[in-house]
Each structure stands twice: as C-alpha cells, then as structure tokens.
Amino acid sequence: MRGRPSNKKKLQRFNTAFLRNTDQLNELKTALNNRFQALQDLLKEEETTMEDNSKGVKEAVTSTCQEVLGCKKHHRKEWISIETLDKIREGKNMKTTISNSRTRTEKTKAHDECTEPK
C-alpha cells in the first residue's frame, strides 16, 4: 500500500505565532469580519442548507487564515522572533519592489528608498 495516494485531506496548520503580533491579530480579525459579512449577505440572498452554510464558514475561515497567517512551515525554528520574521518579510518585499521596477531609474529610486535609514 506504500506510494498510493490516500483519500484523506491533509490537515492544514497555520502559523499561529504571528498572532502574538497585535498588527497581525487585528489584520486577521478585520479579514474574518469582512469575509463573514460577505458570507452573511450572500446567505440572505439565497436559500441554503445548513451543510452549505457550514461549508461556507469553514472555507471562509480556512482561506482567511491562509492569506493572513500563512501555513506553518516545519523547518522554521521557534527561536526566530516575530520581529526577525517581520524584517525578513520586509526585506523580501523590498527585493520584490526593486525587481518589479521596469526602468533603471525606477530601480535606483526603489533601491534608494529601501536602503535609506529609518
């Protein structure tokens, strides 16, 4: 039986360590409120069963957590602080901004903005 795909869905684990950061927590709350408001408006318009309602709620929670928190990566060690993870994410965003610039002047401008002290 080895090597055969199983019919069970893989359990998603979200990176809940980000919830220690109040900005991330507030972002998750806002996103969930928006999703549930949209879901509630949709359910008012259509006649749905309890099963459809529960699927909608589960899907809303799962997709929102995946967007805001991201999936838990097993190779990430717990000793990396939230601040360090934020700096890493910020560096990746800077690099993306620089690489997405089309002209040489835009690239130098983006590079200067990213490297100036805060």
C-alpha positions as CSV (number, residue, x, y, z in Angstrom):
1,M,0.0,0.0,0.0
2,R,3.0,2.3,0.0
3,G,3.1,5.0,-2.6
4,R,-0.6,5.1,-3.1
5,P,-2.3,8.5,-2.5
6,S,-4.7,8.5,0.4
7,N,-8.2,9.8,0.2
8,K,-7.7,11.8,3.4
9,K,-7.3,15.6,3.2
10,K,-4.1,16.9,4.6
11,L,-4.6,18.9,7.8
12,Q,-3.5,22.5,7.3
13,R,-1.7,24.1,10.2
14,F,-1.4,27.8,10.2
15,N,1.4,29.9,11.6
16,T,-0.3,31.0,14.8
17,A,2.9,32.5,16.1
18,F,2.1,35.6,14.0
19,L,-1.0,36.1,16.3
20,R,1.4,37.3,19.1
21,N,1.9,40.4,16.9
22,T,-1.1,42.7,17.5
23,D,-0.9,44.1,13.9
24,Q,-1.3,40.6,12.5
25,L,-4.1,39.8,15.0
26,N,-6.0,42.9,14.1
27,E,-5.5,42.1,10.4
28,L,-6.9,38.6,10.9
29,K,-9.9,40.0,12.8
30,T,-10.7,42.5,10.1
31,A,-10.3,40.0,7.3
32,L,-12.6,37.5,9.1
33,N,-15.2,40.2,9.8
34,N,-15.2,41.2,6.2
35,R,-15.5,37.5,5.0
36,F,-18.3,36.7,7.4
37,Q,-20.2,39.9,6.5
38,A,-19.9,39.0,2.8
39,L,-21.0,35.4,3.6
40,Q,-23.9,36.5,5.6
41,D,-25.1,38.8,2.8
42,L,-24.8,36.0,0.3
43,L,-26.7,33.6,2.6
44,K,-29.5,36.2,3.0
45,E,-30.0,36.4,-0.8
46,E,-30.1,32.6,-1.4
47,E,-31.8,29.8,0.3
48,T,-29.1,27.4,1.5
49,T,-29.0,24.3,3.7
50,M,-27.1,24.0,6.9
51,E,-24.5,21.9,5.2
52,D,-23.9,24.7,2.6
53,N,-23.6,27.2,5.5
54,S,-21.1,25.2,7.4
55,K,-19.0,24.6,4.2
56,G,-19.1,28.4,3.6
57,V,-18.0,29.2,7.1
58,K,-15.2,26.6,7.0
59,E,-14.0,27.8,3.7
60,A,-14.0,31.4,4.8
61,V,-12.0,30.7,8.0
62,T,-9.5,28.5,6.1
63,S,-8.9,30.9,3.2
64,T,-8.6,33.9,5.5
65,C,-6.2,32.2,7.9
66,Q,-4.2,31.0,4.9
67,E,-4.0,34.5,3.5
68,V,-3.2,36.4,6.7
69,L,-1.2,33.8,8.7
70,G,0.2,31.5,6.1
71,C,0.8,27.8,6.5
72,K,3.1,26.7,9.3
73,K,6.5,25.6,7.9
74,H,8.0,22.8,9.8
75,H,11.6,23.9,9.2
76,R,11.0,27.3,10.9
77,K,12.5,27.2,14.3
78,E,10.7,28.7,17.3
79,W,13.7,30.7,18.4
80,I,13.2,33.1,15.5
81,S,11.3,36.1,16.9
82,I,8.4,37.8,15.3
83,E,10.5,40.9,14.8
84,T,13.1,38.9,12.9
85,L,10.4,37.3,10.7
86,D,9.0,40.8,10.0
87,K,12.4,42.0,9.0
88,I,12.8,39.0,6.7
89,R,9.4,39.7,5.1
90,E,10.2,43.4,4.8
91,G,13.5,42.5,3.0
92,K,11.7,40.2,0.6
93,N,9.1,42.9,-0.1
94,M,12.0,45.4,-0.8
95,K,13.7,43.0,-3.1
96,T,10.4,42.3,-4.9
97,T,9.8,46.1,-5.3
98,I,13.3,46.6,-6.8
99,S,13.0,43.6,-9.2
100,N,9.5,44.7,-10.3
101,S,10.8,48.2,-11.3
102,R,10.9,48.4,-15.1
103,T,13.5,51.1,-15.9
104,R,16.9,51.6,-14.5
105,T,15.9,54.9,-12.9
106,E,12.9,53.3,-11.2
107,K,15.2,50.6,-9.9
108,T,17.7,53.0,-8.4
109,K,14.9,55.1,-6.9
110,A,13.4,51.9,-5.3
111,H,16.8,50.8,-4.1
112,D,17.5,54.2,-2.5
113,E,14.1,54.1,-0.8
114,C,14.7,50.6,0.5
115,T,18.2,51.3,1.8
116,E,17.7,54.7,3.5
117,P,17.8,54.5,7.3
118,K,14.5,54.6,9.2
